Each structure stands twice: as structure tokens, then as C-alpha cells.
Amino acid sequence: MTPTRTIDVLLAQYADSHRHPANERIHFVCVPLIMFTLLGMLWSLHPSLAVAACAGALCYYLGLSRPFALGMLALALAMLAVLALMPPATVLPLSLAVFVAAWIGQFIGHKIEGKKPSFFDDLRFLLVGPLFVLGFLYRRLHLAY
């Protein structure tokens, strides 16, 4: 019998409160938006803060799964590139507005689901959410994680 990987356990626990199709669709949109806007808020303070946050998250992801860490690296680089191309004066106001809207979406999804967000029980799930979305993409592309 092979031991269960931590990433498998975390994804299964996260999936327990994300089974309703509408909640899943909401998360597939809102989770990346929240990630992007968090980076945007940090970027508006100083770009190195956004890069440092990405580096920290990537270290955590690397401990869970190399394929997930590589996917998150690609996503983080794309998001940082978009932020670098945006007019600096627009980053913070846009990030704040979209951040609030995306969290409202998340809570609507959980109201539909009838279950509280996973991070209320364990803050690690704030970092697992993006992996849940990426895992869906990996499964569609038949990639292992």
C-alpha cells in the first residue's frame, strides 16, 4: 500500500467544499483573479514584494508537487508580466476592485454549495485553491501532478 501524498490529501479536502458545478465554475474564475489581484496589490507597493510572494508560494508548491510548482511558476510569471505592462497608476485601484468582486463571487459560490470556505479551517487552503484550479486543467490535458 502506497502512502497518500500530502497534495492528494489537500486537494481531496478542498474538493469536499467545492462539489457544486456552479461553485466550481465560480472558483475557476475567481481564484486566479484573487491571485492576480493579490500580486497586483503587492506590486503597487513594490514589484519585489510581488516577486517575493511568488517565490515563497513556489517553495511551498515545490514541496507538494514539482508539476504543480512548474505550472504555478508559469502562471505567476504570466501574471507578473501583465502587471509589469500595466500603467502603474491603474494597478492598485483595479486590483482592489477586482479583489473585492472576486471574493464576493467566492462567497456566493459557497452559499450555493452550502459549505463554508476551506480556509476557515486551515489557512493552507488559500494556497491550495490555485492548485485545485490548476489540477482541473492538468486532468483535462492528461498531465500528472
C-alpha positions in Angstrom: 0.0 0.0 0.0 1.5 3.3 -1.0 1.3 6.3 1.3 -1.1 9.1 0.3 0.8 12.2 -0.8 0.1 15.4 1.0 -1.1 17.1 -2.2 -3.7 14.4 -2.8 -5.0 14.8 0.8 -5.2 18.6 0.5 -6.9 18.5 -2.9 -9.4 15.9 -1.6 -10.2 18.1 1.5 -10.5 21.2 -0.7 -12.8 19.4 -3.1 -15.2 18.4 -0.3 -16.5 22.0 -0.2 -16.3 22.6 -3.9 -18.6 19.9 -5.5 -21.4 22.0 -6.8 -20.8 22.8 -10.5 -21.7 26.4 -10.1 -19.3 26.8 -7.2 -16.6 25.1 -9.2 -17.1 27.4 -12.2 -17.1 30.5 -9.9 -13.8 29.3 -8.3 -12.2 28.6 -11.7 -12.7 32.3 -12.5 -12.3 33.9 -9.0 -9.3 32.0 -7.7 -7.0 33.2 -10.5 -8.4 36.7 -10.2 -7.7 36.8 -6.5 -4.2 35.5 -7.1 -3.6 38.2 -9.7 -5.1 41.0 -7.6 -3.0 40.0 -4.5 0.1 40.2 -6.7 -1.2 43.5 -8.0 -1.6 44.9 -4.5 1.9 43.8 -3.6 3.2 45.1 -6.9 1.7 48.5 -6.3 3.7 48.7 -3.0 6.9 47.5 -4.8 7.4 44.9 -7.5 9.9 43.0 -5.4 7.2 42.3 -2.9 5.1 40.5 -5.5 8.1 38.6 -6.7 8.9 37.6 -3.1 5.4 36.4 -2.5 5.6 34.3 -5.7 8.9 32.8 -4.6 7.5 31.9 -1.2 4.4 30.3 -2.6 6.5 28.4 -5.2 8.7 27.0 -2.4 5.5 25.7 -0.7 4.3 24.3 -4.0 7.6 22.6 -4.8 7.3 20.7 -1.5 3.9 19.4 -2.6 4.4 18.6 -6.3 7.0 19.6 -8.9 4.5 19.6 -11.8 2.2 21.9 -9.8 5.2 24.1 -8.9 6.1 24.4 -12.6 2.5 25.2 -13.6 2.3 27.8 -10.8 5.6 29.3 -11.9 4.3 29.7 -15.4 1.1 31.3 -14.1 3.0 33.6 -11.7 5.4 34.7 -14.5 2.5 35.5 -16.8 0.7 37.5 -14.1 3.9 39.4 -13.2 4.4 40.2 -16.9 0.9 41.6 -17.2 1.4 43.7 -14.1 4.7 45.0 -15.5 2.9 46.0 -18.7 0.1 47.8 -16.9 0.2 51.6 -16.3 1.4 51.8 -12.7 -1.5 54.2 -11.6 -4.1 51.5 -12.6 -2.6 48.5 -10.8 -3.8 49.3 -7.2 -7.3 50.5 -8.0 -8.0 47.7 -10.5 -6.6 45.1 -8.1 -8.7 46.3 -5.2 -11.9 46.4 -7.2 -11.4 43.0 -8.8 -10.2 41.5 -5.4 -13.4 42.6 -3.7 -15.6 41.4 -6.6 -13.8 38.0 -6.8 -14.2 37.4 -3.1 -17.9 38.3 -3.3 -18.1 35.7 -6.1 -16.3 33.1 -3.9 -18.8 33.6 -1.1 -21.7 33.4 -3.4 -20.3 30.1 -4.7 -20.1 28.8 -1.1 -23.6 30.0 -0.4 -24.7 27.9 -3.4 -22.6 25.0 -2.2 -23.9 25.2 1.3 -20.5 24.8 2.8 -18.0 27.3 4.3 -14.7 28.1 2.5 -12.0 25.6 3.3 -9.6 28.2 4.5 -11.8 28.9 7.5 -10.5 25.6 8.9 -6.9 25.7 7.6 -5.2 28.8 6.0 -3.1 26.5 3.8 -6.2 26.2 1.6 -5.6 29.8 0.5 -2.6 28.3 -1.4 -4.4 25.1 -2.3 -7.2 26.9 -4.2 -5.0 27.8 -7.2 -3.8 24.1 -7.3 -7.4 23.0 -7.3 -8.0 25.1 -10.4 -4.7 24.0 -12.0 -5.4 20.4 -11.2 -8.6 20.7 -13.3 -6.5 21.9 -16.2 -3.9 19.2 -15.7 -6.6 16.5 -15.7 -8.1 17.9 -18.9 -4.7 17.9 -20.5 -3.9 14.4 -19.1 -0.9 15.7 -17.2 0.3 14.1 -13.9 0.7 16.2 -10.8 
